[in-house]
Amino acid sequence: MEDNNPPTQSPPRKHRKASIPTTIYSLSEDLILTIFLYLPSLATLIRAALTCREWRHAVASSPSFRRLFCELHPAPLLGLFFNAPTVVENPDFPAFPNFVPVRHRDRDLAAVLRGSDFFLTSIQEHPDKFHCWGITDCRRGYILLHNGDMEASRPMALLNPLVRRGERFFDDGHENAYEGYVGCPMERDTCLLFSDDNPMVYKVVRLIYDASRVRATVYSSHNNKWSIGPWVDVSMQPQSSRMWILNSNMQVNGFLYWVSRNFKYLVTLDTATMKFSVEELPEFLKNQHCSFKVGEMSRDTPCIFYATGFKVGILLRKIDNDGVERWLRVWRKCLKTQLFEVFRVVLLNYNELQVVAVEGGFVYLALSKKFHEVQIPSWFFTLCLKTGKMEKLFQRSYDSVVYPYVLAWPPSLVGNFGRFARGDDA
């Protein structure tokens, strides 16, 4: 009798499909940006974001990520530019700004310093330019320089030390700026203005003034031409000194600021409307022993930071009791104890704080003293306005105008700009 039951057999094995490993390129843009927030510095983010077009696009197309990253990781200071003092005895003597770097433990920041041209060799080697240059402004990673050749058209140069051979030259446009002047016309150093929407667009603004009026001349990268604004009466008494407005590189949120030589008035230019305004400074700032600068308390929030001796304070735009908006003091403090703890020096060797600049929520200060017309080398340091933390930089003579150079967010990581932008290969 046959057995109808089939022999017992094991079921056929199911072949499992090989799993595809998940790589970092499989991650979504949102997850990539979340990971990027944990990077230690802007220099590290730049290296990571420029690894491929997809990552560059993720960073460049997200303004909210840019704001958040800048809040978590303030742009690092790379060093200070010092303008060379004017050489009166020999005006043909070559003069260039010199750069003093800040020591960084971050390897990426150290690599930025090593790979950049902070000696400005591209300007020094230019065969057709008079070899006497001075910085007039430093903004968004660019420095604006003015040539010292008084017999020529005095060209200007705009360059980024992080980008070699990227300098741009243009004329300073002063030919017709003095037309219609009264008394003796003067000019102040030029200021750089950048567009938030398009980092490749910039303007250069210069203040021209006579005995009681001011006017602005503006160079635009759109058409590579200068435009001259009308004379504006600033509603002050005619000044006895022909240089009654001090040089300035103070700028916040599209507003430019100049201080009168008698420290009584603040002249303001709204670059959106090109309208001037003048207001009287608070009484305690009308003192030649008081050092102060207008700058950023936080993003787009203007403030005045001042120092008298070892006492410092902050003024903000507030509505006063009479309903008028003014500069009102909101904070003050004596830094003598804190300075001793940070520098461990005998403060009898120093008697004043000089405010060098106020930018991006940081104050740049110099601890100085003049003795018998010989200046003891100053200690330069930063003060964070958010945390109150001090950071010692270095010691150096303070005999010229100083410009902090901060690593800026690069144009290639804003919108569809730079060689990594999508569509370049089309």
Beta strands, then each sheet from edge to edge (+ up, - down):
strand 1: 77-82
strand 2: 98-101
strand 3: 133-139
strand 4: 142-147
strand 5: 156-159
strand 6: 168-170
strand 7: 186-187
strand 8: 191-194
strand 9: 202-209
strand 10: 213-220
strand 11: 225-228
strand 12: 232-233
strand 13: 250-252
strand 14: 255-259
strand 15: 265-270
strand 16: 275-280
strand 17: 290-298
strand 18: 301-308
strand 19: 311-319
strand 20: 325-334
strand 21: 352-359
strand 22: 362-371
strand 23: 374-384
strand 24: 390-396
strand 25: 402-406
sheet 1: 2+ 1- 25+
sheet 2: 3+ 4- 5+ 6-
sheet 3: 7+ 9- 8+
sheet 4: 7+ 9- 10+ 11-
sheet 5: 7+ 9- 10+ 12-
sheet 6: 13+ 14- 15+ 16-
sheet 7: 17+ 18- 19+ 20-
sheet 8: 21+ 22- 23+ 24-
end
